[in-house]
């Protein structure tokens, strides 16, 4: 099981700003990934500020459980063989899930298809995401730190190239997907 601390900043932008900033970074490729979001019927994970998904990308399936941290989120991840609620019973994160929801069954609540291009920077990954969910398409730019530093300042320097400034203006993909139903 992979366990790391996720610190990221993201903003929703219009298509024009997305394309202008994206064009400044050559040699990137958009890859399709599908996120399937899970929770209990009573949204027990969400009520604890947690999120659970299975991401399908290149015929592989990765469970990610995000739990709150003082800065960012703890991410627990492991690979599984398919997208199915049954894999949560046998995965490496089953004990962590049990602490959060006991034996409550998990159900798939929605999905989001993302076309993502990742640019590797010195201290972060810059992600360009085109997201499609419930008939909606949005454009998101994400700055995910790979080591501790003043990420907001660096992200603002990147965004300033197309006259944008970071301001927390979007919920997570899971929240946007579920709210749009």
C-alpha positions as CSV (number, residue, x, y, z in Angstrom):
1,X,0.0,0.0,0.0
2,X,1.2,3.5,-0.8
3,X,0.6,6.2,1.8
4,X,1.6,9.8,1.2
5,X,0.6,13.3,2.0
6,X,-1.1,15.2,-0.8
7,X,-0.8,18.9,-1.0
8,X,-2.3,20.4,-4.0
9,X,-3.9,23.6,-5.3
10,X,-6.3,23.7,-8.2
11,X,-8.6,26.1,-10.0
12,X,-11.3,25.9,-12.5
13,X,-10.7,28.0,-15.6
14,X,-12.5,28.7,-18.8
15,X,-11.5,26.7,-22.0
16,X,-9.6,29.7,-23.5
17,X,-7.3,30.2,-20.4
18,X,-6.8,26.4,-20.1
19,X,-5.7,26.1,-23.8
20,X,-3.4,29.2,-23.5
21,X,-1.6,27.9,-20.4
22,X,-1.5,24.4,-21.6
23,X,0.1,25.5,-24.9
24,X,3.1,26.9,-23.1
25,X,4.1,23.4,-22.0
26,X,5.2,21.3,-24.9
27,X,5.7,17.5,-25.1
28,X,2.7,16.6,-22.9
29,X,0.1,14.0,-23.7
30,X,-3.5,13.8,-22.5
31,X,-4.3,10.4,-21.1
32,X,-7.9,9.2,-20.3
33,X,-8.7,8.1,-16.8
34,X,-12.0,7.3,-15.3
35,X,-12.7,7.9,-11.7
36,X,-15.5,5.9,-10.0
37,X,-16.6,7.4,-6.7
38,X,-17.8,5.3,-3.8
39,X,-19.3,5.9,-0.4
40,X,-21.9,4.4,1.9
41,X,-25.6,5.0,1.2
42,X,-25.6,7.6,4.0
43,X,-22.4,9.3,2.7
44,X,-20.5,8.3,5.9
45,X,-17.1,8.9,4.2
46,X,-18.0,12.3,2.9
47,X,-19.4,13.3,6.3
48,X,-15.9,12.5,7.7
49,X,-14.3,14.6,4.9
50,X,-13.0,11.5,3.2
51,X,-13.2,10.4,-0.4
52,X,-12.9,7.0,-2.0
53,X,-12.4,6.2,-5.7
54,X,-11.2,3.6,-8.1
55,X,-9.3,5.1,-11.0
56,X,-9.1,3.2,-14.2
57,X,-6.2,4.2,-16.4
58,X,-4.5,2.2,-19.1
59,X,-6.4,-1.0,-18.1
60,X,-5.2,-0.7,-14.4
61,X,-7.3,0.0,-11.4
62,X,-6.1,2.0,-8.4
63,X,-8.0,2.5,-5.2
64,X,-7.4,5.9,-3.5
65,X,-8.8,6.7,-0.1
66,X,-8.2,10.3,1.0
67,X,-8.5,11.3,4.6
68,X,-8.1,14.8,6.2
69,X,-4.6,15.9,7.3
70,X,-3.5,19.2,9.0
71,X,-2.2,20.3,5.6
72,X,-3.7,18.6,2.6
73,X,-4.9,14.9,2.7
74,X,-3.5,11.5,3.5
75,X,-3.7,9.3,0.5
76,X,-3.8,5.5,0.8
77,X,-3.5,3.7,-2.5
78,X,-3.4,0.2,-3.8
79,X,-3.9,-1.5,-7.1
80,X,-6.8,-3.9,-7.6
81,X,-8.0,-6.1,-10.5
82,X,-11.3,-4.4,-11.3
83,X,-13.8,-1.6,-10.6
84,X,-16.2,-3.3,-8.2
85,X,-17.3,-2.7,-4.6
86,X,-16.1,-6.2,-3.9
87,X,-12.4,-5.2,-4.1
88,X,-12.7,-3.0,-1.0
89,X,-13.3,-6.2,1.0
90,X,-9.9,-7.7,0.0
91,X,-7.8,-4.7,-0.7
92,X,-4.9,-3.5,1.4
93,X,-7.0,-0.5,2.7
94,X,-9.8,-2.6,4.1
95,X,-8.6,-2.1,7.7
96,X,-8.6,1.7,7.2
97,X,-12.0,1.6,5.7
98,X,-13.3,-0.5,8.5
99,X,-12.1,2.1,11.0
100,X,-14.2,4.7,9.1
101,X,-17.4,2.9,8.1
102,X,-17.3,-0.5,9.9
103,X,-19.2,-3.0,7.8
104,X,-21.4,-0.6,5.9
105,X,-21.6,-1.5,2.2
106,X,-20.0,0.7,-0.4
107,X,-21.9,1.8,-3.5
108,X,-20.7,3.5,-6.7
109,X,-22.2,7.1,-6.6
110,X,-20.9,8.5,-9.9
111,X,-18.0,8.7,-12.3
112,X,-15.9,11.4,-13.9
113,X,-13.9,10.9,-17.1
114,X,-10.7,13.0,-17.1
115,X,-8.3,13.7,-19.9
116,X,-5.1,14.6,-18.0
117,X,-1.7,15.9,-19.1
118,X,1.0,16.0,-16.5
119,X,4.0,18.3,-16.6
120,X,6.8,17.3,-14.3
121,X,8.3,20.4,-12.5
122,X,11.2,20.6,-10.1
123,X,9.0,20.4,-6.9
124,X,5.6,19.6,-8.2
125,X,3.4,18.1,-11.0
126,X,1.3,20.6,-13.0
127,X,-1.8,18.8,-14.2
128,X,-4.1,20.0,-17.0
129,X,-7.5,18.2,-16.6
130,X,-10.5,18.2,-18.9
131,X,-13.3,16.7,-16.9
132,X,-16.6,15.2,-18.1
133,X,-19.3,14.2,-15.7
134,X,-23.1,14.1,-15.9
135,X,-23.2,16.0,-19.2
136,X,-20.8,18.8,-17.9
137,X,-17.3,19.5,-19.2
138,X,-14.9,21.7,-17.1
139,X,-11.3,22.7,-17.2
140,X,-9.0,22.4,-14.2
141,X,-5.4,23.3,-13.6
142,X,-3.8,21.5,-10.6
143,X,-0.5,22.0,-8.9
144,X,0.4,19.0,-6.8
145,X,3.5,19.4,-4.6
146,X,6.1,16.5,-4.7
147,X,8.1,18.1,-1.8
148,X,7.5,20.8,0.7
149,X,7.8,24.4,-0.5
150,X,5.8,27.6,-1.1
151,X,3.5,26.0,-3.7
152,X,1.0,28.8,-3.9
153,X,3.7,31.3,-4.9
154,X,5.1,29.0,-7.6
155,X,1.6,28.2,-8.8
156,X,0.8,31.9,-9.1
157,X,3.9,32.5,-11.1
158,X,2.8,29.8,-13.6
159,X,-0.8,31.1,-13.7
160,X,0.4,34.7,-14.2
161,X,1.7,33.7,-17.7
162,X,-2.0,33.9,-18.8
163,X,-3.1,36.6,-16.3
164,X,-4.6,34.2,-13.8
165,X,-4.2,34.1,-10.1
166,X,-4.8,31.3,-7.7
167,X,-8.0,31.5,-5.7
168,X,-9.8,28.5,-4.2
169,X,-12.7,28.4,-6.6
170,X,-13.5,24.7,-7.0
171,X,-14.6,21.7,-5.0
172,X,-13.0,18.4,-5.6
173,X,-13.9,16.3,-8.6
174,X,-16.0,13.9,-6.5
175,X,-18.0,16.8,-5.0
176,X,-18.6,18.4,-8.4
177,X,-19.6,15.1,-9.9
178,X,-22.1,14.3,-7.1
179,X,-23.5,17.8,-6.9
180,X,-24.3,17.8,-10.6
181,X,-26.5,14.7,-10.5
